[in-house]
Amino acid sequence: MEKITKKYLKMQTELHKRPDYGTASVKQAHLVKQIFEDSKFKSISDYGAGKRNLEKSLNELGLKNYDYFPYDPVFPDYGAPKPADLVCCIDVLEHIEEEFLQNVLDELKSITIKLGFFTISTIPARKILSDGRNAHLIQKPPSWWLPLMCERFEIEHMQKIKLGFMLVVRSKK
């Protein structure tokens, strides 16, 4: 199942070298921690983990005794995506090449054991790819995203956030 072209992976690898790239999960860590603790979960899968800023932030917030599974095609050492009680996909989906979005969403469904926490930006990014495209390849409103999500997930919670929206979802079995 293809999820990213070699050309785009190379562009993403370059962007990940920037210190200001991949920091969105830091702002969401407090919410992730709350969901995780309230639900008494044991594992987190960080889909699109980048430089593992979510893990660092959760540790700084005092989260302990959990399994953390990062996945990011830019960092092949992380290995394949792993199932977890809570799957986080923060500021990732809008960066996916549209022709592979269905594959990525199907994979997210397959690894979401209990809940998913997803944030999706609906506006242009400040960063531009080396080929001149905006780093947010998909800039669509929630009404475009929701049918795609509802095919795979039950929506537990949806909320507007500064740059788009967040979802807490439960996988449909």
C-alpha positions as CSV (number, residue, x, y, z in Angstrom):
1,M,0.0,0.0,0.0
2,E,1.7,3.2,-1.2
3,K,1.5,6.2,1.1
4,I,4.1,8.6,-0.3
5,T,6.1,9.2,-3.5
6,K,9.9,9.1,-3.4
7,K,10.0,12.7,-4.7
8,Y,7.7,14.0,-1.9
9,L,9.5,11.9,0.7
10,K,12.7,13.7,-0.3
11,M,11.0,17.1,0.1
12,Q,9.6,16.1,3.5
13,T,13.0,14.9,4.6
14,E,14.4,18.4,3.8
15,L,11.6,20.1,5.7
16,H,12.2,17.9,8.7
17,K,15.7,19.3,9.0
18,R,14.3,22.7,10.0
19,P,14.0,23.2,13.7
20,D,10.7,25.0,13.3
21,Y,9.1,22.1,11.4
22,G,7.0,19.4,13.2
23,T,6.1,21.3,16.4
24,A,2.3,21.2,16.2
25,S,2.1,18.2,18.6
26,V,3.7,20.2,21.4
27,K,0.5,22.4,21.6
28,Q,-1.7,19.3,21.7
29,A,0.2,17.3,24.3
30,H,-1.9,18.4,27.3
31,L,-5.0,17.2,25.5
32,V,-3.5,13.9,24.5
33,K,-2.3,13.4,28.1
34,Q,-5.8,14.1,29.4
35,I,-7.5,11.7,27.0
36,F,-4.9,9.1,27.7
37,E,-5.1,9.3,31.5
38,D,-8.9,9.7,31.6
39,S,-9.3,6.5,29.4
40,K,-6.6,4.6,31.4
41,F,-4.8,3.7,28.2
42,K,-1.5,1.9,28.0
43,S,-0.2,2.7,24.5
44,I,0.1,5.6,22.1
45,S,0.9,5.4,18.4
46,D,2.2,8.7,17.0
47,Y,1.4,8.6,13.2
48,G,3.6,11.2,11.5
49,A,5.8,11.5,14.6
50,G,8.5,13.6,13.0
51,K,11.1,14.3,15.6
52,R,9.0,12.7,18.4
53,N,8.0,16.1,19.9
54,L,4.7,14.6,21.2
55,E,6.6,12.0,23.2
56,K,9.0,14.6,24.6
57,S,6.1,16.9,25.6
58,L,4.2,14.1,27.2
59,N,7.2,13.1,29.3
60,E,7.7,16.8,30.3
61,L,4.0,16.9,31.4
62,G,4.7,13.9,33.6
63,L,3.0,11.1,31.7
64,K,4.6,7.8,32.8
65,N,4.3,4.0,32.2
66,Y,3.1,4.0,28.6
67,D,4.2,2.4,25.4
68,Y,5.1,4.9,22.6
69,F,5.1,3.8,19.0
70,P,6.4,6.5,16.5
71,Y,5.8,6.2,12.8
72,D,7.1,8.6,10.1
73,P,8.2,7.7,6.6
74,V,11.0,10.3,6.9
75,F,12.4,8.3,9.8
76,P,12.5,4.6,8.6
77,D,14.2,3.6,11.9
78,Y,10.9,4.0,13.6
79,G,9.5,1.0,11.7
80,A,6.0,0.4,10.5
81,P,2.9,1.9,12.2
82,K,1.9,-0.1,15.3
83,P,-1.6,-0.5,16.8
84,A,-2.2,1.3,20.1
85,D,-5.0,2.3,22.4
86,L,-4.7,5.9,21.4
87,V,-3.5,6.8,17.9
88,C,-2.4,10.4,17.5
89,C,-2.2,12.0,14.0
90,I,-1.4,15.7,14.7
91,D,-1.0,18.1,11.8
92,V,-0.3,15.3,9.3
93,L,-3.3,14.5,7.1
94,E,-3.2,17.8,5.3
95,H,0.4,17.0,4.3
96,I,-0.5,13.7,2.6
97,E,-0.6,13.5,-1.2
98,E,-4.3,13.3,-2.1
99,E,-3.9,10.2,-4.2
100,F,-2.7,8.3,-1.1
101,L,-5.1,9.8,1.5
102,Q,-7.5,6.8,1.4
103,N,-4.5,4.4,2.0
104,V,-3.4,6.5,5.0
105,L,-6.9,6.7,6.5
106,D,-7.3,3.0,6.1
107,E,-4.0,2.4,7.9
108,L,-5.1,4.8,10.7
109,K,-8.2,2.8,11.1
110,S,-6.3,-0.5,11.2
111,I,-4.0,0.6,14.0
112,T,-6.7,2.4,16.1
113,I,-7.5,0.0,18.9
114,K,-9.7,2.3,21.0
115,L,-9.5,6.1,20.1
116,G,-7.8,8.3,17.6
117,F,-6.9,12.0,18.2
118,F,-6.5,13.8,14.9
119,T,-5.9,17.4,14.1
120,I,-6.3,18.7,10.6
121,S,-5.4,22.2,9.3
122,T,-7.7,23.6,6.7
123,I,-5.6,26.7,5.7
124,P,-2.4,27.2,3.9
125,A,0.8,26.4,5.8
126,R,3.5,29.1,6.2
127,K,6.1,26.6,4.7
128,I,6.5,26.0,1.0
129,L,7.9,22.9,-0.6
130,S,11.0,23.0,-2.8
131,D,8.7,22.6,-5.9
132,G,6.8,25.7,-5.0
133,R,3.6,24.0,-3.6
134,N,2.2,24.8,-0.2
135,A,3.3,22.3,2.5
136,H,-0.4,21.7,3.2
137,L,-1.2,19.8,0.0
138,I,-4.8,19.4,1.1
139,Q,-6.6,22.6,2.1
140,K,-10.2,21.5,2.4
141,P,-13.0,22.4,4.9
142,P,-14.2,20.0,7.6
143,S,-17.2,19.1,5.4
144,W,-14.8,17.6,2.9
145,W,-13.0,15.6,5.5
146,L,-15.9,14.3,7.6
147,P,-17.3,11.8,5.0
148,L,-13.8,10.3,4.7
149,M,-13.6,10.0,8.5
150,C,-17.2,8.7,8.9
151,E,-16.5,5.8,6.5
152,R,-13.9,4.5,8.9
153,F,-14.6,6.0,12.3
154,E,-17.3,7.0,14.7
155,I,-16.8,10.6,15.6
156,E,-16.7,11.0,19.4
157,H,-15.9,14.7,19.5
158,M,-15.2,17.4,16.9
159,Q,-14.0,20.9,17.7
160,K,-12.8,23.9,15.8
161,I,-9.2,24.9,16.6
162,K,-7.2,27.9,15.5
163,L,-6.0,26.5,12.2
164,G,-8.6,23.9,11.5
165,F,-10.3,21.2,13.6
166,M,-9.6,18.3,15.9
167,L,-11.4,15.0,16.1
168,V,-11.6,12.3,18.7
169,V,-12.7,9.1,16.9
170,R,-13.4,5.5,17.6
171,S,-12.6,2.9,14.9
172,K,-15.5,1.2,13.2
173,K,-15.0,-2.6,13.4
